[in-house]
């Protein structure tokens, strides 16, 4: 054998080993609820008329749309699709109404427009509602609000709900941010859970159903739905998204990546105050933080504050957004990224950013800088009467931090019996 052939064969072996290793590392280690339903030959919904709450994030591990899979089946009938905020293809901007449509040969009803709760007309031709949608693990993200409304409607109409479970992108160990005060529940804080709750969508549904968190009936008794769950296999609470082997698909226009999910938990509530840019209108939403007037020394102080929380890295930079706060202006500030160490506190990091910004620029935290509408929305999204008061009335840093963690210990204790997966 010629030397060139020997070299070629060695290179060939190395290439095979590399791609075999690459494939193994990136092969999905988690089997989704939808895949387990398929493996059961759709046992739980055979012979039924099915309404499906989903969007384009509801896919099998091989990326086939659940709605399309359902539309082809003969053992049951897909009668309708229910769509949350952002629409089926997750392209409608936040806050904009979604229009009803027809998809895969069935009606696709909007649950983010005139109706945010399914009507009798939407569900009358269905025996069961199946849920397959990728939540992002943040309380203010409205997919869980739509889920609660669907559960409520099904409880009233005596229709069961089947949830096909999916991973929480944060994993199941990271819990951060105050529990929503029951006096401030809304569509962006629909149940009393922390801002980053550490539950899968099925665990969350089970906890809400059993804890009396669904709306009350005419007799003042919380409704309760007949709930079934097809869990994942291979998922553990210590798994962050990258460890699942699954591919992330954008769940909304400003959540194109898993890093954007983490950024939203850090800078999302800050954006409600409209005093800084958080990168909305850039290719990296929620990962930028800044404003035109920021000095380099102030950016360094902000970066130190956010890194002190742990699990976060960043650099001093300049950026320009095409929309949102300071649109078309160069902003000085930070680009932040997140380390997968299973121990970071994204909401707490955002509080640290706010406190340092307040120290550097107290004038930004006056009624002249933050209007009534912005204060109201901040209070609504944080769902805390104490946090907004302490922050905007210049309570001490300690008081603000304490307000941002109210209720977590009790929540962790209460959620224990609803956990479906081990660490």
C-alpha positions in Angstrom: 0.0 0.0 0.0 1.3 3.4 -1.0 2.1 6.0 1.7 -0.5 8.3 0.2 -3.1 5.5 0.5 -2.2 5.0 4.2 -2.5 8.7 4.9 -5.8 8.8 3.0 -7.2 5.8 5.0 -6.1 7.4 8.3 -7.8 10.6 7.4 -10.9 8.7 6.3 -11.0 6.9 9.7 -10.6 10.2 11.5 -13.5 11.8 9.5 -15.7 8.8 10.3 -14.9 9.0 14.0 -15.5 12.8 14.0 -18.9 12.6 12.3 -19.9 9.6 14.4 -19.0 11.5 17.6 -20.7 14.6 16.3 -23.9 12.7 15.5 -23.9 11.0 18.9 -23.4 14.2 20.8 -26.2 16.0 19.0 -28.6 13.0 18.8 -31.8 13.8 20.8 -31.6 12.3 24.3 -35.1 13.4 25.1 -38.2 11.8 23.7 -41.1 14.2 23.5 -44.7 13.6 24.6 -45.8 13.7 21.0 -43.3 11.0 20.0 -44.5 8.8 22.8 -48.1 9.4 21.7 -47.1 8.3 18.2 -45.4 5.2 19.6 -48.6 4.3 21.4 -50.4 4.5 18.0 -52.5 7.3 19.4 -54.1 5.1 21.9 -55.6 7.8 24.2 -57.3 9.6 21.3 -58.4 6.7 19.1 -61.9 7.3 17.7 -62.1 10.8 19.1 -62.7 14.2 17.5 -59.6 16.3 18.5 -59.0 20.0 18.9 -55.3 20.8 19.0 -53.8 23.7 20.9 -50.5 24.3 19.1 -48.3 26.4 16.9 -45.2 25.8 14.8 -43.2 25.0 17.9 -45.4 21.9 18.4 -43.3 19.3 16.5 -42.0 15.8 16.8 -38.3 15.2 17.7 -37.8 14.9 13.9 -39.3 18.3 13.4 -42.6 17.2 11.8 -45.5 19.5 12.8 -47.9 17.9 15.2 -50.8 19.5 13.4 -49.7 17.9 10.2 -49.2 14.5 11.8 -52.7 14.7 13.3 -54.3 15.8 10.0 -53.1 12.6 8.3 -54.4 10.1 10.9 -57.4 7.8 10.3 -57.8 6.5 13.8 -59.1 9.9 15.0 -60.2 13.1 13.5 -58.5 16.5 13.8 -61.5 18.9 13.9 -59.8 22.2 14.7 -56.6 24.0 15.7 -56.4 26.6 18.6 -53.7 29.3 18.1 -52.1 31.4 20.9 -50.5 34.8 20.7 -48.1 35.2 17.7 -50.3 32.9 15.5 -49.6 29.4 14.2 -46.3 30.3 12.6 -45.1 32.5 15.5 -44.7 35.5 13.3 -47.3 38.0 14.7 -45.6 40.6 16.8 -46.3 40.7 20.6 -49.6 42.3 21.5 -51.1 42.2 18.0 -54.3 40.3 17.4 -54.1 36.9 15.7 -56.6 36.2 12.9 -58.5 32.9 12.7 -57.6 30.9 9.6 -57.8 27.4 8.1 -54.8 25.1 8.4 -54.2 21.5 7.4 -57.8 21.3 6.2 -59.5 22.4 9.5 -60.5 25.7 11.1 -57.7 27.4 13.0 -59.2 29.6 15.8 -57.4 32.5 17.3 -57.1 32.7 21.1 -55.4 36.0 20.9 -57.9 38.5 19.6 -61.6 38.9 20.2 -61.5 35.7 22.3 -58.7 34.6 24.6 -60.7 31.7 25.9 -62.2 29.0 23.6 -65.9 29.5 22.9 -68.5 26.7 22.8 -68.6 27.1 19.0 -64.8 26.4 18.8 -65.1 23.2 20.9 -68.5 21.8 20.0 -67.2 19.4 17.4 -64.4 18.1 19.6 -64.4 15.3 22.2 -60.9 16.2 23.6 -58.4 19.0 23.5 -54.8 18.0 22.9 -52.0 20.5 23.8 -48.6 20.4 22.2 -46.8 23.7 22.4 -43.3 24.8 23.5 -43.4 27.1 26.5 -40.4 29.1 27.5 -40.6 28.8 31.3 -41.4 32.5 32.0 -44.6 33.4 33.8 -45.4 36.5 31.6 -45.1 34.5 28.4 -48.8 34.1 27.4 -48.7 30.4 26.2 -49.4 29.3 29.7 -52.2 31.9 30.0 -53.8 30.4 26.9 -53.4 26.9 28.4 -55.2 27.9 31.6 -58.0 29.5 29.6 -58.3 26.3 27.5 -58.4 24.2 30.6 -61.1 26.4 32.1 -63.3 26.2 29.0 -62.9 22.4 28.9 -63.7 22.1 32.6 -66.9 24.1 32.0 -67.9 22.0 28.9 -66.8 18.7 30.4 -64.2 18.0 27.8 -60.8 16.3 28.8 -57.4 17.9 28.1 -54.4 15.8 27.1 -51.0 17.5 27.4 -48.0 16.2 25.4 -45.1 17.3 27.5 -42.0 19.3 26.4 -38.9 20.5 28.2 -38.6 23.7 30.1 -35.7 25.4 28.4 -34.3 26.4 31.8 -34.5 22.9 33.0 -36.4 22.1 36.2 -34.0 23.4 38.9 -33.8 27.1 38.2 -36.5 29.0 40.0 -36.3 32.8 40.3 -38.4 35.8 40.8 -41.3 36.6 43.1 -44.5 34.6 43.1 -47.3 36.6 41.4 -49.5 38.3 44.0 -53.1 37.0 43.6 -54.4 40.6 43.6 -52.4 41.3 40.5 -53.2 38.2 38.3 -53.7 39.0 34.6 -53.1 37.5 31.2 -49.3 38.1 31.7 -49.4 36.6 35.2 -52.3 34.3 35.2 -51.4 32.0 38.2 -49.4 32.5 41.4 -46.0 31.1 40.3 -42.5 32.6 40.3 -41.3 34.5 37.2 -39.0 31.6 36.3 -40.9 28.6 37.6 -38.9 25.5 36.6 -41.9 23.5 35.6 -42.7 21.7 32.3 -46.0 22.7 30.8 -47.6 19.5 32.0 -46.4 19.9 35.5 -47.6 23.5 35.5 -51.1 22.4 34.2 -51.3 19.7 36.9 -50.3 22.1 39.7 -52.8 24.7 38.5 -55.6 22.1 38.2 -55.1 20.6 41.6 -54.3 23.8 43.5 -57.6 25.5 42.6 -56.0 28.1 40.3 -58.6 27.7 37.5 -61.4 30.4 37.5 -64.4 29.8 39.8 -67.7 28.5 38.5 -71.1 30.2 39.3 -71.0 28.6 42.8 -67.7 30.1 43.6 -65.8 26.8 43.3 -62.6 26.6 41.2 -63.2 24.6 38.1 -61.2 21.4 37.6 -60.6 19.7 34.3 -60.1 16.0 33.5 -56.4 16.2 32.7 -54.3 13.5 31.1 -50.5 13.7 30.4 -48.1 11.9 28.1 -44.8 12.7 29.7 -41.4 12.8 28.0 -38.8 10.1 28.4 -35.1 10.8 29.0 -35.6 14.3 30.5 -34.3 15.2 33.9 -34.6 18.4 35.9 -31.0 19.2 35.6 -31.2 19.4 31.8 -31.0 22.8 30.1 -32.1 22.9 26.5 -28.8 22.2 24.9 -28.5 18.9 26.8 -31.8 17.6 25.3 -30.4 17.2 21.8 -33.5 18.9 20.5 -33.5 21.8 18.0 -34.9 25.1 19.2 -37.5 26.7 16.9 -38.6 30.3 17.4 -41.6 30.5 19.6 -42.3 34.2 18.8 -40.6 37.0 16.8 -38.4 38.0 19.7 -37.6 34.5 21.0 -35.5 33.1 18.1 -33.0 31.3 20.3 -32.6 29.7 23.7 -30.3 32.6 24.6 -33.2 34.9 23.9 -35.3 32.9 26.4 -32.7 33.5 29.1 -32.3 37.1 28.1 -36.1 37.6 28.3 -36.0 36.4 31.9 -33.3 38.9 32.7 -34.2 42.1 30.7 -37.8 41.5 29.8 -39.4 43.2 32.8 -36.9 46.1 32.5 -38.2 46.8 29.0 -41.6 47.6 30.4 -40.2 50.7 32.1 -39.1 52.0 28.6 -35.9 53.7 30.0 -33.3 51.5 28.2 -33.1 49.5 25.0 -33.1 45.7 25.6 -32.2 44.8 22.1 -35.7 44.5 20.6 -35.2 45.4 17.0 -31.8 43.8 16.8 -30.9 40.2 15.8 -30.2 39.5 19.5 -33.3 40.5 21.3 -33.1 40.6 25.1 -29.4 40.2 25.1 -28.5 43.9 24.7 -28.8 46.5 27.4 -28.0 50.1 27.0 -28.8 53.7 26.1 -27.1 56.5 24.2 -26.0 58.5 27.2 -24.2 55.6 28.9 -20.5 56.2 29.7 -17.9 53.4 29.3 -17.2 53.4 33.1 -21.0 53.0 33.7 -21.2 50.1 31.2 -18.4 48.4 33.2 -20.3 48.9 36.4 -23.4 47.4 34.9 -21.5 44.4 33.5 -20.0 43.8 36.9 -23.4 43.9 38.5 -25.0 41.4 36.1 -22.0 39.0 36.2 -22.0 39.0 40.0 -25.3 37.1 39.9 -23.4 34.1 38.4 -23.8 32.2 35.1 -23.7 35.3 33.0 -21.0 36.6 30.7 -20.9 39.8 28.7 -18.9 42.5 26.9 -19.1 46.2 26.6 -20.4 47.2 23.2 -22.4 49.6 21.1 -25.6 48.5 19.3 -28.4 50.0 17.2 -32.0 48.7 17.1 -34.3 49.2 14.2 -37.4 49.4 16.5 -38.2 49.8 20.2 -36.6 52.2 22.6 -33.9 54.4 21.1 -34.8 53.1 17.6 -32.1 54.0 15.0 -29.8 55.5 17.7 -26.5 54.1 18.7 -26.7 52.8 22.3 -23.8 52.2 24.6 -24.0 49.3 26.9 -23.7 45.5 27.2 -24.1 42.3 25.3 -24.9 39.5 27.7 -24.7 35.8 27.2 -25.5 32.9 29.5 -23.4 30.0 30.7 -25.1 26.6 31.1 -24.2 25.9 34.7 -27.6 25.1 36.0 -27.2 27.6 38.8 -27.8 31.1 37.4 -30.6 33.4 38.4 -31.8 35.3 35.4 -34.5 37.4 37.1 -32.1 38.3 39.9 -29.6 39.4 37.3 -32.1 41.8 35.9 -32.8 43.2 39.3 -29.1 43.8 39.8 -29.0 45.6 36.4 -31.9 47.8 37.5 -30.3 48.6 40.8 -27.0 49.6 39.3 -28.7 51.7 36.6 -30.7 53.4 39.4 -27.5 54.2 41.2 -25.8 55.5 38.1 -28.8 57.4 36.6 -31.4 58.1 39.4 -33.1 60.6 37.1 -34.3 57.7 34.9 -36.5 56.4 37.8 -38.6 59.6 38.3 -42.2 60.1 37.1 -40.8 62.4 34.4 -38.9 59.5 32.9 -41.3 56.6 33.6 -44.9 57.4 32.7 -48.0 56.1 34.4 -48.7 53.5 31.7 -45.1 52.1 32.0 -45.3 51.9 35.8 -48.6 50.1 35.5 -47.3 47.6 33.0 -44.1 47.0 35.1 -46.3 46.3 38.1 -48.6 44.0 36.0 -45.7 41.9 34.6 -43.8 41.6 37.9 -47.1 41.0 39.6 -45.7 42.5 42.8 -47.1 45.6 44.5 -44.0 45.7 46.7 -41.3 45.5 44.0 -42.5 48.4 41.9 -43.0 50.5 45.0 -39.6 49.9 46.4 -37.8 50.3 43.1 -39.5 53.5 42.0 -39.7 55.1 45.4 -36.0 54.5 46.0 -36.2 51.8 48.6 -32.9 50.3 49.5 -31.2 47.7 47.3 -31.9 45.1 50.0 -35.6 45.9 50.1 -35.9 45.7 46.3 -34.0 42.3 46.2 -36.2 41.0 49.0 -39.4 42.0 47.2 -38.1 40.2 44.0 -37.9 36.9 45.8 -41.2 36.8 47.8 -42.9 33.4 48.0 -40.3 31.2 46.4 -39.7 28.9 49.4 -43.4 28.2 49.8 -43.8 27.6 46.0 -40.9 25.1 46.0 -42.5 23.2 48.8 -46.0 23.2 47.2 -44.8 22.2 43.7 -42.9 19.1 45.0 -45.9 16.7 44.7 -46.6 17.8 41.1 -43.1 17.1 39.7 -43.1 14.3 37.0 -39.3 14.1 36.5 -36.3 13.5 38.8 -33.0 15.5 38.9 
